[in-house]
C-alpha cells in the first residue's frame, strides 16, 4: 500500500481558499495521478507549494463521492482505473484540481507525494481481461463558510453507492401493492454486469448480488476456520484479519524450523557428526586409534598433553610429540614450542607439554600419537579427540 506524505496546499490553492472566505464558490474538478520522481529539493513544502502541475501526470478522474467531514475539511473520493491504460507506472503523486465557479480553467490546488519510490503502488496496464481499480481518498482543507461543488460526471460508482441507489429504487418505485420485486433494470451495452442481463428483474439482480456476497463470506469463513484449527485464529474474521494470521504463520515457520533443528541435534548429536563428550586415551608414550565415522566437518580436533619426569640429567631437546596419520608423519610438536628455558634437564626435573591440531580424516583412518623422550625419563600421555 502506498504511503503518502501530508498533502500540501499550493499557492494558487491557498488563494482560492482566501477567495472562498470572501464568498467565492469553489468547484473541485478532477483528481490527477502521476509517476513523477521528486528530488530532495523538490520534496520540501516550499517547492511543492509553488507547483502548477504534477511532475509526470499519467491519468485524471472525476470524483465518485465527496463528503464534508469537518467544518474545515472535505473528503474527495475518486476511483482510479487502468481500463484505458497502455503502460504501467508507479503512483508517486496525486493532485486535486479546482477553480472558482464560473472560471473556464482549473488549476492545481493541492498535491501529495509518496514517501519514496519503494512505498508507491505499481499500477499495471490493462490486460484486456480484468480491470484494476484503486479507491483513492483525498482530504482537502476549506473555509468553514465555503460553498463548494464537486464534478462527478463520468465517474465510476462506488459499490456502497450502488447498493444505496438500489435501496432507494426499491423504496421509491413500488407497484400498487408496495412490492418492487418485479421492477426491471435496464443496462446500456457498455454497462452490462457479469451474470446480469439488461432487463433483469430487480429481485433477481438483488439475489445475484446477495449470492456473490454470501459466496465471498463463505470463502472467508472457510479460511478463518482452517487457520483457527492450526492455532492461528484471525482477529477479526475479515480479509485483513486473515492476512495478519497468514503473516504470523509465515513469520513463525523459520523460527519453528530452527528450533526443531536445534532439538534434533540435541536429541541425537552423533547423527550429525558431533561428539559431546571427548574421547580420552591414557597411555605411556603412545596412543593409536581408528576413526569410526567420517565427521560432517571432514576433520577431528586432537588435543595432547605429555608429561615427563627425569630420573637423571637429560637433554630436553629430545622431548616432543609426533602425530601420524595412516603411519605417515602428519606433524611434530617439539619442546622448543613449549617455552622451556633450558635444553638440559637435571636429575628429578619434570615438565609438561601439549598441543592442539585439526586433522582432515575419514572413517577408517588410523591416527597415532607418540611421545618422544631420551633416556631416564618416565612419561605418560593423555589424548582427547572429538569431531
KAMOMO-V331025 format. One line per field, one symbol per residue. phi: phi as a letter, one per 20 degrees, with the letter a starting at -180 (. if undefined). psi: psi as a letter, one per 40 degrees, with the letter a starting at -180 (. if undefined). burial: 1 if it has 9 or more other C-alpha atoms within 8 Angstrom, else 0. A space follows every 50 residues. Layout:
BEGIN
phi = ???
psi = ???
burial = ???
END
This chain:
BEGIN
phi = .fddfffcfffffffffffffeofeecedadddbcfdefgffefggfffe fdbffbfdbbbfeebbbeeagdbcedcceecdgdeecfaefdbccddbaf gnfedebfebcccffaffddfedfffendcfdccedebecfcfgefdccc fcfnffefgfffffffffffeecdffemddfefdddcfgedfefmcefnf fgfffffffffffffffffffffgfffffencffbefbgfffgfffffgf fefffffffffffgfffbfffdmddfdgedcdbdmbccbdfebffffnbc ecdcbcdbceebgbeffeebcdcdclmdgeacdeffedmfebecdefmec accaacbecfbbgnfddcdcedcefmcecbcdcccbf
psi = hihiiiihhidddddddddddeeihihhdihhiafihhiddeeiddddde idiidghdiiiihdiihheidehhhhhihhifdehdhiihheihihiaih hdidiiihdiihiididdfihhhiiheedhhhihhhihhihiidehhiih heheiihiddddddddddddddgiadefhedeihhhiideehihehiheh iddddddddddddddddddddddddddddeeghihagidddddddddddd dddddddddddddddddgdddefhhdhihihhihdhhhihhehhideeii hhhihhiihheiiiheeehihhhihfehhdihhideeefheiehhahfhi ihiaihihhhiiheihhhhhhhiaifhhiiihhhii.
burial = 00000011111111011111100111111111111100000010001110 10011010001111010000101111111111001001011111111111 00000111111111101011101111000011000000010110011001 11001000000100000001000100000110101010000100011101 11111001000000000001101110110001110011001101110110 00000000000001100010001110000001101110011001100111 11111111111111111111111110001001111000000001111111 0011000000111011111111110110111111111
END
